[in-house]
Amino acid sequence: MKLGSARAAGAIFGLLASACSPLKMFDAVMPKDGGGRLAIRDAAFGPDPRQRIDIYVPTAASARPRPIIVFFYGGSWNSGTKNGYSFVGRALASRGFAVAIPDYRLVPQIRYPAFLEDNAAAVRWVRRHSNEFGGDADRIVLAGHSAGAYNAAMLALDPRWLGEDRKAVRGLIGLAGPYDFLPFDGPVVQHTFGAVSDPVSTQPITYVGAGDPPAFLATGDKDETVRPANSDSLARKLRAVGTQVVRRRYPEVGHAGLVTAVAKPLRGRASVLDDAIAFADDVTR
């Protein structure tokens, strides 16, 4: 079986498609885009070994600083590693963006809201060090898949996390994100959020307000892990306050398939990469 073929990629994906399983094996065998490269590996944005970040940049030169996408991976807040997402970093970088992919502390080492504190620290590190990799500190798009989309949405919508740095956020890209999931009715959310005295405060939808950054919200019609209704609910509330929203639904695509469609051999399954880049280009002009 030739690993570079779409059929082989689909077979490998089938072995890994249990929700948001770590994608290190998938990433290892995927052909990568040639227009992006890893520029910085394992930079520390905090003292914990999980507080490390990778930066991908386009191989082509640019006359001006490039807009930045900070991508948070999923994994139910209890698993995942940036080392499984170089296919995302290189794909986005090949389209002209500087790309930051941080690790962050996970359950059970921590609970909510410590992973958001880590994500915010990563964004602040990106802004402070943007000149080291040719990024524009004032043109940032926050992106994520699944639990990572939750993280991105909370940073984009809730001013507690980024403070003044939130002004640099030009857009939100959420792939299959949970944004409106009360009550806490499963073990994952119970373990992550169950000790919070005010559950409403954990929901991204709670913080929607005038002046929020534009949002690209995507789901697969076959998602049985995070209900697409989460994205519908957030889109409605954002539009109600006048925020620009692009809502995309991809037929025959499941939960993990929404992010693996970014990989070169699987892009025929859904136009996630093209659609997200079109949005990011628009909001960072």
C-alpha positions in Angstrom: 0.0 0.0 0.0 1.5 3.3 -1.1 1.2 5.7 1.9 1.1 8.8 -0.2 -2.1 7.8 -1.9 -5.6 9.1 -0.9 -6.8 5.5 -0.4 -4.0 4.7 2.0 -4.4 8.0 3.8 -8.1 7.2 4.3 -7.2 3.8 5.7 -4.8 5.2 8.1 -7.3 7.9 9.1 -9.8 5.1 9.8 -7.5 3.7 12.4 -7.2 7.1 14.1 -10.7 8.5 13.8 -11.8 7.9 17.4 -12.9 11.4 18.1 -9.8 13.6 18.6 -7.2 10.9 19.1 -3.6 12.2 18.9 -2.6 12.4 15.3 1.1 11.8 15.5 1.0 8.6 13.4 -1.3 10.3 10.8 1.0 13.3 10.7 4.1 11.2 10.3 2.8 9.5 7.1 1.1 12.5 5.5 2.8 14.3 2.6 3.4 17.9 3.6 3.0 21.1 1.7 6.3 22.4 0.4 5.5 26.1 0.7 5.9 26.1 4.5 8.6 25.2 7.0 9.2 24.8 10.7 11.0 28.0 11.8 10.9 27.7 15.6 10.5 24.5 17.6 9.7 24.1 21.3 10.0 27.7 22.3 8.9 28.1 26.0 6.1 30.4 26.8 5.9 29.2 30.4 7.8 27.0 32.9 5.9 23.8 32.5 7.1 21.2 29.9 3.7 21.4 28.2 4.1 25.2 27.7 5.9 25.0 24.4 5.2 26.3 21.0 6.2 25.7 17.3 6.2 28.3 14.6 5.7 27.6 10.9 6.4 30.2 8.2 6.1 30.4 4.4 9.2 29.5 2.5 8.6 32.5 0.2 9.9 35.9 1.1 7.6 38.7 2.0 8.0 42.5 1.9 5.8 43.0 5.0 5.1 41.1 8.2 2.7 38.3 7.7 -0.6 37.7 9.4 -0.5 35.0 12.1 -2.8 32.1 12.7 -2.6 30.5 16.2 -4.0 27.0 16.0 -5.1 25.1 19.1 -5.6 21.3 18.6 -8.4 19.3 20.1 -8.3 16.2 22.2 -11.1 16.6 24.8 -8.8 18.8 26.9 -7.0 15.6 28.1 -4.9 14.6 25.1 -3.0 15.9 22.1 0.4 17.2 21.1 1.5 19.9 18.7 3.8 17.2 17.2 0.8 15.7 15.5 -0.1 18.8 13.6 2.8 19.8 11.4 0.4 19.0 8.4 -1.7 21.9 9.6 1.2 24.2 10.3 2.8 23.6 6.9 -0.5 23.8 5.0 -1.5 27.1 6.5 2.0 28.5 6.1 2.1 27.5 2.5 -0.9 29.9 2.0 1.0 32.9 3.3 0.5 32.9 7.1 2.9 32.6 10.0 1.4 29.8 12.1 1.8 29.1 15.8 0.8 25.7 17.3 1.2 25.6 21.1 1.0 22.7 23.5 -0.9 23.4 26.7 -1.4 21.6 30.0 -4.1 18.9 30.0 -6.6 17.2 32.3 -5.9 15.6 34.8 -2.8 17.7 35.5 -5.1 20.7 35.5 -8.8 21.6 35.1 -10.6 24.5 33.6 -9.5 27.3 33.3 -5.8 26.5 33.4 -5.7 25.4 29.7 -7.1 28.8 28.7 -4.5 30.6 30.8 -1.9 28.6 28.8 -3.5 29.4 25.5 -3.6 33.1 26.4 0.1 33.0 27.4 0.9 31.4 24.1 -0.8 34.2 22.2 1.0 36.9 24.2 4.3 35.1 23.5 3.4 35.1 19.8 2.8 38.9 19.9 6.0 39.6 21.8 8.2 37.5 19.5 6.4 38.1 16.2 9.4 40.1 14.7 11.6 37.0 15.2 9.6 35.0 12.6 8.2 37.8 10.3 4.7 37.9 11.8 2.4 40.9 12.3 1.6 41.1 16.0 -1.6 43.1 15.2 -3.1 40.7 12.7 -3.9 37.5 14.5 -6.5 34.8 13.7 -7.3 32.3 16.5 -8.2 28.9 15.2 -8.8 25.4 16.5 -10.5 22.1 16.2 -12.9 20.5 18.7 -11.7 21.4 22.2 -9.1 23.6 20.5 -12.0 25.5 18.8 -13.5 26.0 22.3 -10.2 27.4 23.5 -9.9 29.7 20.5 -13.5 30.9 20.9 -13.1 31.7 24.6 -9.9 33.7 23.9 -11.7 35.6 21.1 -14.9 36.3 22.9 -14.1 36.5 26.6 -11.9 39.5 27.5 -10.7 37.9 30.7 -8.0 35.9 28.9 -6.2 38.2 26.6 -7.1 41.7 27.9 -5.6 44.4 25.7 -4.0 41.7 23.5 -7.5 40.8 22.3 -7.5 43.9 20.1 -5.0 42.1 17.8 -7.5 39.3 17.1 -8.9 39.8 13.6 -10.9 36.6 13.4 -11.9 33.2 14.8 -11.8 29.9 12.9 -13.7 27.2 14.7 -13.8 23.6 13.4 -16.3 21.4 15.1 -16.2 23.3 18.3 -18.3 23.0 21.5 -19.6 26.5 22.3 -23.0 25.9 24.0 -22.9 22.5 25.7 -24.8 22.8 29.0 -25.7 20.8 31.0 -22.4 18.9 31.6 -23.8 15.5 30.7 -20.7 13.4 29.9 -17.5 12.2 31.6 -15.2 14.5 29.5 -16.9 17.7 30.4 -17.6 16.6 33.9 -13.9 16.0 34.5 -12.9 19.2 32.8 -15.6 21.6 34.0 -17.6 19.9 36.7 -16.0 21.7 39.7 -16.9 25.2 38.3 -19.5 26.9 40.5 -21.0 28.9 37.6 -21.2 26.6 34.6 -22.6 29.3 32.4 -19.3 31.1 32.8 -17.6 28.3 30.9 -19.6 28.7 27.7 -18.2 30.7 24.8 -21.7 31.7 23.8 -22.1 33.6 27.1 -19.5 36.2 26.1 -20.9 37.2 22.7 -21.1 41.0 22.4 -20.9 43.9 20.0 -17.4 44.3 18.5 -16.5 40.6 18.6 -14.1 39.5 15.8 -15.6 37.9 12.7 -16.0 34.1 12.8 -15.7 31.1 10.5 -17.6 28.2 12.0 -17.4 24.8 10.3 -18.9 21.4 11.0 -19.2 18.0 9.3 -22.7 16.6 8.8 -21.5 13.2 10.2 -20.1 14.6 13.4 -21.3 12.4 16.3 -18.9 13.8 18.9 -19.7 17.6 19.0 -23.2 18.5 17.8 -23.2 20.9 14.9 -25.9 22.7 16.8 -23.1 24.3 18.9 -21.9 26.2 15.8 -25.5 27.1 14.7 -26.1 28.5 18.2 -22.9 30.6 18.2 -23.5 31.8 14.7 -27.0 33.0 15.5 -25.9 34.9 18.6 -22.9 36.5 16.8 -25.1 37.6 13.9 -27.6 39.1 16.3 -25.0 41.5 17.6 -23.8 42.4 14.1 -20.7 40.2 13.9 -19.7 38.8 10.5 -20.1 35.0 10.4 -19.2 32.5 7.8 -21.0 29.2 8.5 -19.9 26.1 6.6 -21.3 22.6 6.6 -19.5 19.8 4.9 -21.5 16.7 3.9 -20.3 13.2 4.7 -17.6 14.5 7.0 -17.2 13.4 10.6 -15.6 15.0 13.6 -11.9 14.2 13.1 -12.4 14.3 9.4 -12.9 18.0 9.5 -9.3 18.7 10.5 -7.7 15.8 8.6 -9.2 17.2 5.4 -6.5 19.9 5.7 -3.9 17.2 4.8 -2.9 17.1 1.2 -4.2 13.7 0.2 -7.6 14.3 1.9 -8.5 17.7 0.6 -11.0 16.3 -1.8 -13.2 15.3 1.1 -14.0 18.9 2.1 -12.8 22.4 1.1 -11.9 23.2 4.7 -8.5 24.6 4.0 -9.5 26.8 1.0 -12.6 28.1 2.9 -10.7 28.9 6.1 -7.9 30.6 4.2 -10.3 32.7 2.2 -11.8 33.9 5.5 -8.4 34.5 7.1 -7.2 36.5 4.1 -10.4 38.6 4.2 -10.2 39.5 7.9 -6.4 40.2 8.0 -6.2 42.6 5.0 
